[in-house]
Amino acid sequence: MDPTLYENKALTYKGKTIFSKIVIGGFDRILKNFQEDEACFMFIDDGGFVMRTPNEIIRFESGDGLLAKCGNYYFEQNIKKENPEKTTTLIAAYFYPSIVKDLFDEDFKVSSYQTNYDANKVKIDKLLLNFKENISLLLDNVEIADENLILTKLKEFLILLSKTEKAPDVIDFISSLFKPIESNFKSIIKTHLFSSLSLEEFAKLCNMSLATFNRKFQEIYTENPRKYITTKKLEKACKLLSSKENRIVDVAYDCGFESPSTFNRNFKKEYKKSPTAYRNDIIDTK
C-alpha cells in the first residue's frame, strides 16, 4: 500500500530538506527514502509506527524521539491491515555529511567514537520539546526562515543532541551518526524471519543487491531463501494453531505472511490441508 501524504512542510538549504513536518498515513511498510546518506532525528508528534532496522525492531509512539544513523530502515504502520485511516505526524531534522562538516569546520571522520545502535529511542525532555516547538513555528512561517537561520538552528540542534546523548563532544556525536554498526547476516535473518519482508526488502536491509543476498543466503543456509523462510514460518504457524485461542488471521500475520490468503495457500501446499482442518485434527487427537 502506497503511503498517503496529508501534509508536507519543509525548510531547505541548497535544495536539501533540513527540517520538515510530515503527516503521513495509509501505509504498510515504506523504506527510509532520504536524499543521500544522511542521518536524521524525528519527533513523533502524533500517531506511531514500528521501525525495522537491520538489528532490531522498535516501536515508536506519540511523544517519542527517534535518532537514526545513516542506513537502510523500514517504517511499518498497518501490517495487520488495521485502522487504515491512522495518521502519523513527524517533525524531522536531517543531517547531511557535507553540510554538517561545513557547519563545524572540522573533519568529524577523524573521530573513533562509536555507538552501539542503528536507531535509538530518545526521551524528549524540556529542552528538546522547546526546540521542537521553535521548529514547528518556523515551519508554519517559512517566509521568515532564511538559510542563515536554518543553519543556525541545525547547529544548535546537533549540539543539544550531543549533550542529550551524552557524547564526549559534538564532533564525536556527529561522527557516530555516519557509522552504522556492523550487522551479522545470520542475525538479520533471525531478527526478521517472521516478518512479511520480501526477498528484495531483506536484501535492502542487508545493504545488498538481491543477487548477492540470494548467494550469501545459499552459502550460509544451503537452501533457497524463499523455501527456507516459508518453512520456518509454517513451522511456527503449526505451533500457534495448537491453541484454539489463536485466531487464524492472527496466526497468519504473527508468522509474517502478508495476508491470510497467502498463509492459507502456503499451508495447504505444504500440509495438504487448511489451517482450520489442521487445528481441528490436533484438537480431535487430544
C-alpha positions as CSV (number, residue, x, y, z in Angstrom):
1,M,0.0,0.0,0.0
2,D,1.5,3.3,-1.0
3,P,1.6,6.0,1.7
4,T,-0.7,9.0,1.7
5,L,1.0,12.3,2.4
6,Y,-1.5,14.6,4.1
7,E,0.9,17.4,4.9
8,N,4.4,18.2,4.0
9,K,6.2,21.4,5.1
10,A,9.9,21.9,4.7
11,L,12.8,24.2,5.5
12,T,15.5,23.7,2.9
13,Y,19.1,24.7,2.3
14,K,20.7,24.4,-1.1
15,G,17.8,22.3,-2.3
16,K,18.1,19.8,0.6
17,T,15.4,19.4,3.3
18,I,16.8,20.3,6.7
19,F,13.7,20.4,8.8
20,S,10.2,19.1,7.9
21,K,6.7,18.4,9.2
22,I,5.0,15.4,7.6
23,V,1.6,14.0,8.2
24,I,1.5,10.5,6.6
25,G,-0.8,7.5,6.7
26,G,-2.3,4.6,4.9
27,F,0.9,2.6,4.5
28,D,2.0,-0.9,5.5
29,R,5.8,-0.6,5.0
30,I,8.0,2.1,3.5
31,L,11.7,2.2,3.0
32,K,13.6,5.1,4.5
33,N,14.0,7.2,1.4
34,F,16.1,10.3,2.0
35,Q,18.1,12.3,-0.5
36,E,21.5,10.9,0.3
37,D,23.4,9.0,3.0
38,E,22.2,11.2,5.9
39,A,21.2,10.6,9.5
40,C,18.0,12.0,11.0
41,F,16.0,12.8,14.1
42,M,12.3,12.6,14.3
43,F,9.8,13.9,16.9
44,I,6.8,11.7,16.8
45,D,4.2,14.4,17.4
46,D,1.2,12.1,16.9
47,G,0.4,8.5,16.0
48,G,3.2,6.0,15.8
49,F,4.9,3.2,13.8
50,V,7.3,0.3,14.1
51,M,10.9,0.9,12.8
52,R,12.7,-2.2,11.4
53,T,16.5,-1.8,11.4
54,P,19.0,-4.5,10.4
55,N,19.5,-5.4,14.1
56,E,16.2,-4.7,15.9
57,I,12.5,-3.8,15.7
58,I,11.5,-0.7,17.7
59,R,8.0,0.7,18.4
60,F,7.6,4.5,18.5
61,E,4.6,6.2,19.9
62,S,3.4,9.8,20.2
63,G,5.9,11.8,22.4
64,D,8.9,9.7,21.5
65,G,12.1,10.8,19.7
66,L,13.9,8.8,17.1
67,L,17.6,9.2,16.3
68,A,18.7,7.2,13.3
69,K,22.1,6.8,11.8
70,C,22.6,6.6,8.0
71,G,21.5,3.2,6.7
72,N,18.5,1.3,5.4
73,Y,15.4,1.0,7.5
74,Y,11.7,0.3,7.2
75,F,8.8,2.2,8.8
76,E,5.7,0.0,9.3
77,Q,2.2,1.0,10.2
78,N,-0.6,-1.3,9.0
79,I,1.0,-4.7,8.7
80,K,-2.2,-6.3,10.0
81,K,-4.3,-4.0,7.8
82,E,-5.9,-2.5,10.9
83,N,-7.1,1.2,11.1
84,P,-6.0,2.2,7.5
85,E,-7.1,5.8,8.3
86,K,-4.5,6.2,11.1
87,T,-2.0,9.0,10.5
88,T,1.4,9.8,12.0
89,T,2.7,13.4,12.4
90,L,6.5,13.8,12.4
91,I,8.8,16.8,13.0
92,A,12.1,15.8,11.5
93,A,15.7,17.1,11.1
94,Y,18.1,15.7,8.6
95,F,21.9,15.6,9.0
96,Y,23.9,15.6,5.7
97,P,27.7,14.9,6.0
98,S,28.7,17.7,3.6
99,I,26.5,20.3,5.4
100,V,27.5,19.2,8.9
101,K,31.2,19.3,8.1
102,D,30.9,22.9,6.9
103,L,28.9,23.9,9.9
104,F,31.6,23.0,12.4
105,D,34.6,23.4,10.1
106,E,36.1,20.2,11.4
107,D,36.7,16.8,9.9
108,F,34.4,14.5,12.0
109,K,35.8,11.5,10.2
110,V,38.9,11.5,12.4
111,S,36.9,10.6,15.5
112,S,36.9,7.0,16.6
113,Y,33.7,7.4,18.7
114,Q,31.0,4.8,18.0
115,T,27.6,4.0,19.5
116,N,26.0,0.5,19.6
117,Y,22.8,1.2,17.7
118,D,21.4,2.0,14.3
119,A,18.4,3.8,15.7
120,N,17.7,4.9,19.2
121,K,14.5,5.9,21.1
122,V,15.2,9.3,22.7
123,K,13.3,10.7,25.7
124,I,12.0,14.1,24.9
125,D,13.0,16.4,27.7
126,K,12.0,20.1,28.2
127,L,15.0,21.4,26.1
128,L,14.1,19.1,23.1
129,L,10.4,19.9,23.4
130,N,11.2,23.6,23.3
131,F,13.3,23.1,20.2
132,K,10.6,21.1,18.5
133,E,8.1,23.9,19.2
134,N,10.5,26.5,17.8
135,I,11.0,24.5,14.6
136,S,7.2,23.9,14.3
137,L,6.8,27.7,14.5
138,L,9.3,28.2,11.7
139,L,7.7,25.5,9.5
140,D,4.4,27.4,9.9
141,N,6.1,30.6,8.8
142,V,8.7,29.5,6.2
143,E,8.9,33.0,4.8
144,I,10.9,34.2,7.8
145,A,13.3,31.3,7.8
146,D,16.3,32.2,5.6
147,E,19.2,29.9,5.1
148,N,21.3,31.5,7.8
149,L,18.6,30.9,10.4
150,I,18.1,27.3,9.2
151,L,21.8,26.5,9.6
152,T,21.9,28.2,13.0
153,K,19.0,26.1,14.2
154,L,20.6,22.9,12.7
155,K,23.9,23.6,14.6
156,E,22.1,24.4,17.8
157,F,20.1,21.1,17.5
158,L,23.3,19.0,16.9
159,I,24.9,20.5,20.0
160,L,21.8,19.9,22.0
161,L,21.5,16.2,20.8
162,S,25.2,15.6,21.6
163,K,24.5,16.6,25.2
164,T,21.3,14.6,25.4
165,E,23.1,11.5,24.1
166,K,26.0,12.2,26.5
167,A,28.6,12.0,23.7
168,P,32.1,13.2,24.6
169,D,31.6,16.3,22.4
170,V,29.6,17.4,19.4
171,I,32.2,16.3,16.8
172,D,32.3,12.7,18.3
173,F,28.5,12.7,18.3
174,I,28.4,13.8,14.6
175,S,31.0,11.2,13.7
176,S,28.9,8.4,15.3
177,L,25.8,9.4,13.1
178,F,27.6,8.3,10.0
179,K,29.0,5.0,11.4
180,P,26.3,2.2,11.1
181,I,27.1,-0.7,13.4
182,E,28.3,-3.9,11.7
183,S,25.4,-6.3,11.1
184,N,25.8,-10.1,11.1
185,F,23.9,-11.7,8.2
186,K,22.5,-14.6,10.3
187,S,21.4,-12.2,13.0
188,I,19.5,-10.0,10.5
189,I,17.7,-13.1,9.1
190,K,16.9,-14.3,12.7
191,T,15.6,-10.9,13.8
192,H,13.2,-10.5,10.8
193,L,12.4,-14.1,9.9
194,F,8.8,-13.8,10.9
195,S,8.1,-10.6,9.1
196,S,6.4,-10.1,5.8
197,L,9.6,-8.8,4.2
198,S,10.0,-9.8,0.6
199,L,13.5,-11.1,-0.5
200,E,14.1,-7.7,-2.2
201,E,13.3,-6.0,1.1
202,F,15.6,-8.4,3.0
203,A,18.4,-7.6,0.6
204,K,17.9,-3.8,1.1
205,L,18.0,-4.3,4.9
206,C,21.3,-6.2,4.5
207,N,22.5,-3.4,2.2
208,M,23.0,-5.9,-0.7
209,S,21.7,-6.5,-4.2
210,L,19.1,-9.3,-4.5
211,A,21.6,-11.5,-6.3
212,T,24.2,-11.0,-3.6
213,F,21.7,-11.7,-0.9
214,N,20.5,-14.9,-2.5
215,R,24.1,-16.1,-3.0
216,K,25.0,-15.3,0.6
217,F,21.9,-16.9,2.0
218,Q,22.5,-20.1,-0.1
219,E,26.1,-20.2,1.2
220,I,25.1,-20.0,4.9
221,Y,21.8,-22.0,5.0
222,T,22.5,-24.3,2.0
223,E,18.9,-23.7,0.9
224,N,16.8,-21.5,-1.3
225,P,15.9,-18.4,0.8
226,R,12.2,-18.3,-0.1
227,K,11.8,-22.0,0.7
228,Y,13.8,-21.7,4.0
229,I,11.9,-18.7,5.2
230,T,8.4,-20.1,4.3
231,T,9.2,-23.4,6.0
232,K,10.2,-21.7,9.3
233,K,7.0,-19.5,9.2
234,L,4.8,-22.6,8.7
235,E,6.6,-24.5,11.5
236,K,5.8,-21.6,13.8
237,A,2.2,-21.5,12.5
238,C,1.7,-25.2,13.4
239,K,2.7,-24.4,17.0
240,L,0.3,-21.5,17.2
241,L,-2.5,-23.5,15.7
242,S,-2.3,-26.0,18.5
243,S,-4.1,-23.4,20.7
244,K,-7.7,-22.6,19.7
245,E,-7.3,-19.2,21.4
246,N,-5.2,-18.0,18.4
247,R,-7.3,-16.8,15.5
248,I,-6.3,-18.0,12.1
249,V,-5.9,-14.4,10.8
250,D,-3.7,-13.5,13.8
251,V,-1.6,-16.6,13.2
252,A,-1.1,-15.6,9.6
253,Y,0.2,-12.1,10.5
254,D,2.2,-13.2,13.5
255,C,4.1,-15.7,11.4
256,G,4.9,-13.0,8.8
257,F,2.6,-13.8,5.9
258,E,1.4,-10.7,4.0
259,S,-2.2,-11.9,4.1
260,P,-4.4,-14.7,5.5
261,S,-5.0,-15.9,1.9
262,T,-1.2,-16.2,1.3
263,F,-0.9,-18.1,4.6
264,N,-3.7,-20.5,3.6
265,R,-2.3,-21.1,0.2
266,N,1.2,-21.9,1.5
267,F,-0.1,-24.0,4.4
268,K,-2.3,-26.2,2.1
269,K,0.6,-26.7,-0.3
270,E,2.9,-27.9,2.5
271,Y,0.4,-29.9,4.7
272,K,-2.3,-30.8,2.2
273,K,-5.0,-29.3,4.4
274,S,-6.2,-25.9,5.5
275,P,-5.0,-24.3,8.8
276,T,-8.6,-24.8,10.2
277,A,-8.6,-28.5,9.3
278,Y,-5.1,-28.9,10.7
279,R,-6.2,-27.3,14.0
280,N,-9.3,-29.5,14.2
281,D,-7.3,-32.6,13.7
282,I,-5.0,-31.6,16.6
283,I,-7.9,-30.9,18.9
284,D,-9.6,-34.2,18.0
285,T,-6.5,-36.1,18.9
286,K,-6.1,-34.5,22.3
